[in-house]
Amino acid sequence: MKVEVFTDADLVAKEAAALVAAEARAAVAERGKFVMAVSGGRTPWLMLRALALEDVAWEGVHIVQVDERVAPPGDADRNLTHLSESLLSTGSLNPEHIHAMPVEASDLNSAAERYAATLQKLAGTPPVLDLVHLGLGPDGHTASLVPGDPVLQVTDADVALTGVYQRRRRMTLTYPIINRSRRIFWIVTGNDKTEMVHRLVDGDTEIPAGRINKDHALILADRAAASDYGDSKKE
């Protein structure tokens, strides 16, 4: 697993956008489609705003969600709210190519199954996503794969529900689909992540993030999160 370190979160976001755009161009050229799963967070939203300005064949780009909080439409807790604001501002991406997790459904288990079916339509059976963007929590969680939750043991479904975590239940991609993806792309910023970056790189399976496949994985981090690793770019 390669770690690239940049001076601050803004530079991480800029570099991440350029790398995602390159992945998208290659996937569309080779397969006619680029399917990317996106997590939440301030730096990722900056990345998506920068990505929207990149030269990409947007008609072939599809965005799916790594995870989502069970909350009303437009709620500030919803990843979809910020994802849409970031990617749709330039008019580059077709709004119908953002595939939202159906967390407003009355039957969430059936909704998770429907979302898994959506992923199959987009990325095959079993679905193989072109790129999965992940974050890293101070407790070692990634996606909504959180410490101690039964969702960590799910091996027979690509989408599942969690218990309550930080006041909300969540819908999340599970280990099987994340680990099948062609590329895994971590964005990690902030000095509260330093210990977990080390544990992630070391493959510590005691934290949820440590069970993610390290093959074809890249960490982009700011200096605060990965101060022990050499800088890739300083300005």
C-alpha positions as CSV (number, residue, x, y, z in Angstrom):
1,M,0.0,0.0,0.0
2,K,1.5,3.3,-1.1
3,V,1.2,6.5,1.0
4,E,1.5,9.9,-0.6
5,V,1.7,12.8,1.7
6,F,0.9,16.5,0.9
7,T,1.1,19.6,3.0
8,D,-2.5,20.2,3.7
9,A,-6.0,19.0,3.0
10,D,-6.6,21.4,0.1
11,L,-3.6,20.0,-1.8
12,V,-4.8,16.4,-1.0
13,A,-8.2,17.2,-2.5
14,K,-6.6,18.8,-5.6
15,E,-4.3,15.8,-6.2
16,A,-7.1,13.3,-5.5
17,A,-9.3,15.0,-8.1
18,A,-6.5,14.7,-10.7
19,L,-6.0,11.0,-10.0
20,V,-9.7,10.2,-10.1
21,A,-10.0,12.0,-13.4
22,A,-7.2,9.9,-14.8
23,E,-8.8,6.7,-13.6
24,A,-12.1,7.8,-15.1
25,R,-10.6,8.6,-18.5
26,A,-8.8,5.2,-18.6
27,A,-12.0,3.3,-17.6
28,V,-14.2,5.0,-20.1
29,A,-11.7,4.5,-22.8
30,E,-11.3,0.8,-22.0
31,R,-14.8,-0.2,-20.9
32,G,-17.1,2.7,-21.8
33,K,-18.0,3.4,-18.2
34,F,-16.5,4.5,-14.9
35,V,-18.3,3.6,-11.7
36,M,-17.0,5.2,-8.5
37,A,-18.2,4.8,-5.0
38,V,-17.8,7.9,-2.8
39,S,-17.6,8.4,0.9
40,G,-18.4,11.5,2.9
41,G,-16.2,14.2,4.5
42,R,-15.0,17.7,4.0
43,T,-11.9,16.9,2.0
44,P,-13.8,14.6,-0.3
45,W,-16.3,17.3,-1.0
46,L,-13.4,19.6,-2.0
47,M,-12.1,16.7,-4.2
48,L,-15.4,16.4,-5.9
49,R,-15.7,20.1,-6.6
50,A,-12.2,20.0,-8.2
51,L,-13.1,16.8,-10.1
52,A,-16.2,18.4,-11.6
53,L,-13.8,20.8,-13.4
54,E,-11.6,18.1,-14.8
55,D,-11.6,16.9,-18.5
56,V,-13.6,13.7,-18.2
57,A,-16.0,11.9,-20.5
58,W,-18.8,12.6,-18.0
59,E,-21.5,10.8,-20.0
60,G,-19.7,7.5,-19.0
61,V,-19.3,8.4,-15.3
62,H,-21.6,6.9,-12.6
63,I,-21.3,7.8,-8.9
64,V,-22.6,5.5,-6.2
65,Q,-22.4,5.8,-2.4
66,V,-20.1,4.0,-0.1
67,D,-22.4,4.7,2.8
68,E,-25.3,6.9,3.9
69,R,-27.0,7.9,7.1
70,V,-30.6,7.1,7.6
71,A,-31.9,10.7,7.6
72,P,-34.5,12.8,5.7
73,P,-33.8,14.2,2.2
74,G,-31.7,17.3,2.3
75,D,-30.5,16.7,5.9
76,A,-27.0,18.1,6.6
77,D,-26.1,14.6,7.9
78,R,-26.7,13.1,4.5
79,N,-23.6,12.4,2.3
80,L,-25.9,12.8,-0.7
81,T,-26.6,16.4,0.1
82,H,-23.0,17.4,-0.1
83,L,-22.1,15.0,-2.9
84,S,-24.8,16.5,-5.1
85,E,-23.8,20.1,-4.3
86,S,-20.1,19.3,-5.1
87,L,-20.6,17.4,-8.4
88,L,-23.6,19.0,-10.0
89,S,-22.6,22.7,-9.6
90,T,-20.8,22.8,-13.0
91,G,-23.4,20.8,-14.9
92,S,-20.8,18.3,-16.0
93,L,-22.4,15.2,-14.5
94,N,-25.8,14.0,-15.5
95,P,-27.9,14.1,-12.2
96,E,-29.3,10.7,-13.1
97,H,-25.8,9.2,-12.9
98,I,-25.7,9.9,-9.1
99,H,-27.2,6.7,-7.6
100,A,-28.4,7.5,-4.1
101,M,-28.7,4.9,-1.4
102,P,-32.5,4.6,-0.7
103,V,-32.3,5.4,3.0
104,E,-35.7,7.0,3.1
105,A,-37.5,3.7,2.5
106,S,-39.8,2.3,5.1
107,D,-38.2,-1.2,4.7
108,L,-34.5,-0.6,4.9
109,N,-33.5,-4.2,4.4
110,S,-35.4,-4.4,1.2
111,A,-33.9,-1.1,0.2
112,A,-30.4,-2.4,0.8
113,E,-31.2,-5.3,-1.5
114,R,-32.5,-2.9,-4.2
115,Y,-29.3,-0.9,-4.0
116,A,-27.3,-4.1,-4.4
117,A,-29.3,-4.8,-7.6
118,T,-28.6,-1.3,-8.8
119,L,-24.9,-2.0,-8.4
120,Q,-25.2,-5.2,-10.4
121,K,-26.8,-3.3,-13.3
122,L,-24.0,-0.8,-13.2
123,A,-21.0,-3.0,-12.6
124,G,-21.9,-6.6,-13.4
125,T,-22.7,-9.7,-11.3
126,P,-21.0,-9.7,-8.9
127,P,-20.4,-6.0,-9.3
128,V,-16.8,-4.8,-9.7
129,L,-16.5,-1.1,-9.0
130,D,-13.8,0.8,-10.8
131,L,-12.8,2.9,-7.8
132,V,-13.9,3.0,-4.2
133,H,-13.0,6.2,-2.2
134,L,-12.7,5.6,1.5
135,G,-12.1,7.7,4.6
136,L,-10.6,6.6,7.9
137,G,-12.1,7.4,11.3
138,P,-10.2,8.0,14.5
139,D,-11.7,4.8,15.8
140,G,-10.4,2.8,12.7
141,H,-13.8,2.7,10.9
142,T,-14.1,3.1,7.2
143,A,-17.3,3.4,5.1
144,S,-19.9,2.6,7.9
145,L,-18.0,-0.5,8.9
146,V,-17.7,0.5,12.5
147,P,-16.1,-1.3,15.5
148,G,-18.2,-3.9,17.1
149,D,-21.1,-3.7,14.6
150,P,-22.6,-7.0,13.2
151,V,-22.2,-5.5,9.7
152,L,-18.5,-6.4,10.0
153,Q,-19.5,-10.1,9.7
154,V,-21.6,-9.7,6.5
155,T,-20.1,-11.8,3.7
156,D,-23.2,-12.7,1.7
157,A,-24.4,-9.2,0.7
158,D,-22.8,-6.2,-0.9
159,V,-25.0,-3.7,0.9
160,A,-26.1,-3.9,4.5
161,L,-27.5,-1.9,7.4
162,T,-25.7,-1.0,10.6
163,G,-26.9,-0.3,14.1
164,V,-26.9,3.2,15.5
165,Y,-23.5,4.9,15.3
166,Q,-23.1,8.6,16.2
167,R,-26.9,9.0,16.4
168,R,-27.8,7.4,13.1
169,R,-28.2,4.0,11.5
170,R,-26.4,3.7,8.2
171,M,-26.6,1.8,4.9
172,T,-23.1,0.8,3.8
173,L,-21.2,-1.2,1.2
174,T,-19.7,-4.3,2.8
175,Y,-16.2,-5.9,2.7
176,P,-17.0,-8.2,-0.3
177,I,-17.8,-5.5,-2.8
178,I,-15.2,-3.1,-1.5
179,N,-12.5,-5.8,-1.7
180,R,-13.5,-6.7,-5.3
181,S,-13.0,-3.2,-6.6
182,R,-10.3,-2.4,-9.2
183,R,-8.9,0.4,-7.1
184,I,-9.2,1.6,-3.5
185,F,-8.4,5.2,-2.9
186,W,-8.1,6.5,0.7
187,I,-8.2,10.2,1.6
188,V,-7.1,10.8,5.2
189,T,-6.6,14.2,6.8
190,G,-6.2,15.5,10.3
191,N,-3.9,14.8,13.2
192,D,-6.5,12.6,14.9
193,K,-5.9,9.9,12.3
194,T,-2.1,9.5,12.7
195,E,-2.3,6.3,14.8
196,M,-4.9,4.7,12.5
197,V,-2.8,5.5,9.4
198,H,0.0,3.4,10.8
199,R,-2.4,0.6,11.8
200,L,-4.0,0.7,8.3
201,V,-0.7,0.5,6.5
202,D,0.4,-2.4,8.8
203,G,-2.8,-4.3,8.0
204,D,-4.0,-4.4,11.6
205,T,-7.2,-6.4,11.3
206,E,-8.3,-5.4,14.8
207,I,-9.6,-2.2,13.2
208,P,-12.3,-2.4,10.6
209,A,-10.2,-0.5,8.0
210,G,-7.4,-3.0,8.4
211,R,-9.6,-5.7,6.7
212,I,-9.8,-3.8,3.4
213,N,-7.7,-5.3,0.6
214,K,-4.3,-3.5,0.3
215,D,-3.8,-4.6,-3.3
216,H,-4.3,-1.7,-5.7
217,A,-4.8,0.7,-2.8
218,L,-3.4,4.2,-2.4
219,I,-3.5,6.5,0.6
220,L,-3.5,10.3,0.0
221,A,-2.9,12.0,3.3
222,D,-2.0,15.4,4.6
223,R,1.1,16.0,6.8
224,A,-1.0,16.1,9.9
225,A,-2.3,12.6,9.4
226,A,0.9,11.0,8.1
227,S,3.7,13.0,9.5
228,D,6.0,10.0,9.7
229,Y,5.9,9.4,5.9
230,G,7.8,11.5,3.4
231,D,6.1,14.3,1.5
232,S,5.1,13.7,-2.1
233,K,4.6,17.4,-2.9
234,K,5.2,20.5,-0.8
235,E,3.5,23.2,-2.8
